[in-house]
């Protein structure tokens, strides 16, 4: 049976209770600060996110610096990877971003562990813990710490999606069945390709490419190819 610290997070009923639970767990592992973020992809290049944290006073402008987030190697890792990242000053200096580390180190963010769970329908859950002191040098101890965080994050993501983004539309019970060609046409449309380019990539005519996209639009109940791409993303049909 799993310890209560993992399962209790499933039953929290408010954002404050959720925040208290993640802070308590993080401190039990020796981390001073924690952030948990629910992210939903609303459109290509546009996402909505809601987070809870116990950041020290004065750190909010640093955390909310959009340009800094785009440069941050830890954030970029979590955007594209599901495996945790153990980070410290070297993580930033290797990318020529030592200034970002210096800025956050003033608030005690010197090292930590971060991870992201990428879920269907364009939903993501990011979870990170930080502290001022170095992480354990013992490899087994560090691996246990990472495993504990991963297990907690798996349980916490359900509550995060329920409490941090409650207004999201519920997924359809039965996503429409699209053919492989229709899905391929939508994937390349998502990449910004024209019907002519999609046809050239797939080895079909431009007219046939348009037909595949139109069929996908009809099955998804959408009025435009862009709406069809977004709905397919939300339903987990393409990624």
N, C-alpha and C positions, 0 to 999 in steps of 0.2 A: 504494500500500500504506500502511496506517495505521502510524504510529509504534508501536514496541513498548510504549510507556507505556500505550496504550489497550488493546491486545490481551492484554498480560501479566496484567492483572487477572482475566481470564477463567479462568486456570488455577490461581489460588491455592487452597490446600487446607485452610487453617485460618483462624480468626477473627483470630489474631495477624498472619498473613501478609496478610490482607485489610486490617487496620488499617494495617500498615506501608506497604502500597501506596498507600492513599488519603492518608496523611500525606505520603509522598514526593512524590506528584503535586501536592498542594496547596502544599507548600513550593516546588516548582519554579515555581509561578505567583506566589509572593510572599505566600502566606497563612500565618499562624502557626498557626492552629488549624483543625480540620475535624471534622465529625460526619457519620456516615452511619447511617441508620436504616431498618430493614425493619419495615413495619407491616402487620398483617393484621386485617381486620374480622371479629371472631368473632360479634358480635351487634349489634343496633341500639344505638348509643351506647356500645359496648364494643369496644375493640381491644387487640391485643397488639403490643408493639413491643420490638425488641432493637436496640441501637445500639453503635457503636464511636466513639471520639473520642480526642483528645489534649488534652483540657481541662486547664488549669492546676490545681494543687492548690488546693482550697478552693472551686472553682466548681461542684462536683457538686450541693450543695444548691440553688443558683440554677437549674441546668439541670433538676433534678428537681422543682421547685416546680410542682405541677399547676395551681394557680390562676394562676400566672404564665404558664404555657404557654397556658392558655385565653385570656388577655388579650393575649398577644404577637402583634402585627400580622404579623410575619414567619411565625410558625407558622400563623396563620389563613389567610394568603395561600396557603401551601403545601398546606393542607388542601383548598382549593377550586379552586386554579388549577394548570395545568401549565407556565405560562410562568415563567421565573426572575424573582426579585425582587432588585433591587439596593437595599440598605438602608443607612441611616446614622441619625444622631440625629434628623433631620427626620422619618423614617418613624415614629418613636415619638411625638415631640412633637405631630405633626399629629393623632394619635389620643388625645392627652391622657395618654400613657403614658411621659412622660419619665423617670419614676422607674424603670421597668424598664430603660431604656437606661443610666441612671446606675449601676444595680446591676451590670449586666454589663460596662460600660465599665471598671470597676475591675480587671477581669481581662484587659483587652485586646480585648474584643469591642466595637469602636467602629463598624465598618462591614464589609460583606461581601456575599456573593451566596448565595442559597438557591433551591432548586428541588425539585420532587417529581414523580415519575413515577407515574401512577395506572394500575395494571395490572388485567387481568381477575381475577375471583374474589375481589374485595375486598382485593387486595394493593397496597401502595404502597412506594415507595422515596424517602426524603427525603435530600437531600445539601446540605450547607452549608459554606462556608468563610468565615473571618473574619480580621480583622487590626486592628492598632492605628492604622496609617497610612491616609490617604485613598486612595481608588481613583484610577486614572489619569483626568486631566481630558480627555485626548484621546479623542474618541468612538470612533474606529476601534480604538484600543488596548483600550478597555473592551469593545467588541463582540467582539473576538477572544478576550478573556479569558472572556467569558460563553460563547462558542461552544465553547471548549476544555473548559470545565466541563460543558457539556451533553453533549458527545461522550463524555467520560469517564464521566459518570453513566449514560449508556445502556449502556456496557459493564459498569460496576460493579454495576448492579442485578441482573444474572444471578447473580453470585457472592454478592451480599448475600442474595438469597432462598435460595440453596443453603446458605450457611454460617450466617446469622444466624437462620434459622427452619427448621431441617432437619426438624422433627417435623410439619410441616403435611401434611395429607392430599393425595394427588395428585388432580388433577381427573379427572372421568370423561372417557373418550375421546369418547363421543358424548352430549352433553347432551340430555335429552329435548326433544321438539318441543312447545312450548306455543303455543296460538293467541294472536293479538293480544289478544283479550278476556281470556284467562287471565292474560297478562302485565300488562295494565292493572289487573286486579283485584288482582294481587299488589303492584303499585307503590303503589296507594292503600292497601292493607292495611299496607304498610311505613310509610306516613305516619300510621298510627294510625286510619284511617277504619273505621267499622263497616260491616257488610254493607248496611245501609239507606243509609248515606252513599255507599258505592261505587255502589250502584244508582242513586241520584239523580244522581251525577256522570256516570255512563256512560249514563244514560237508559234503564235497564233495571229490572226489578223486583228487590226484595231477594232473592227466591228464586233468580232467575237469577244474581245476584251471588254468592250462596252456592255455587251450582252450579259457577261458573267457578273459585272458590277451591278447592272440593273436587276438581275435576278436576285442577287444578295440583298439589295435594297428592298425589293418586294418582300422577300422572306422575313426580313428584319422589321418590316413596317416603317421604313424610313423614307423621307422625301428627298434626300440628297446622299451622295456617296460619302460625304464627311460625317453625316449623322450615322450612316451604316458602319463606318469604321469605328466610331466611338462606342456604338452599341455592341459591336462585336468584341471590342476590348473589355467592356463591362461584363459581358457574358462569358469571358474567358475563351472565346472562339479563336482569337488571335492574340498575339502578345508582342 
